Structures are given as structure tokens and as C-alpha cells.
Amino acid sequence: MAVPQRTLTLRLALEYMREGARLIHMHRKASELCWFVTPGGAVTDKTAEEIKRRPDVVGQKDGLFPGHDQTWRVLAFVARAA
């Protein structure tokens, strides 16, 4: 029996991201897209969209094709890491 994965709330996902975690767009199976805050856990599509709309979250321009994002980080953390 598979153990269900924990789905993070928006508040908890943002707490992880303020500590340096990233929002990542991934494939769980060949045809199933999903979102994770790593480290942390899975988030829903709705939560991922809410995170991406925040002015303090930026895409990392690291997708397979130019101009596309696969990961997002909190801007304040990116500034500290630079």
C-alpha cells in the first residue's frame, strides 16, 4: 500500500521557500505534471500558481527551452546567495 504524500499549505510552502527551498515543476509520470517545494513536499497546482504570482518570487530561467522556468525562488534569498 502506497503512503500518501503530504500536500503543503500555501503558508507552509512559503515558510520553506523563505528558508531557501525552491518551487519545482516536475513530472511524476510521463503524462503527469506536478509541483514540489524542495525540501518540503508537494503543492497543488493552485498553490503553485499563487506562489508564482507573488512579487517576491522569481523564476530561474532554467527550463529546457530558452525563456522558460522550471524552478522559482524567493527573491530575498536569491539576493543573499549572490
Secondary structure, DSSP 8 states (H G I E B T S, - for coil): ------B--HHHHHHHHHTT-EEEEEEEETTEEEEEEETTEEE-HHHHHHHHHSTTEEE-S-SSSTT--SEEEEHHHHHHH-
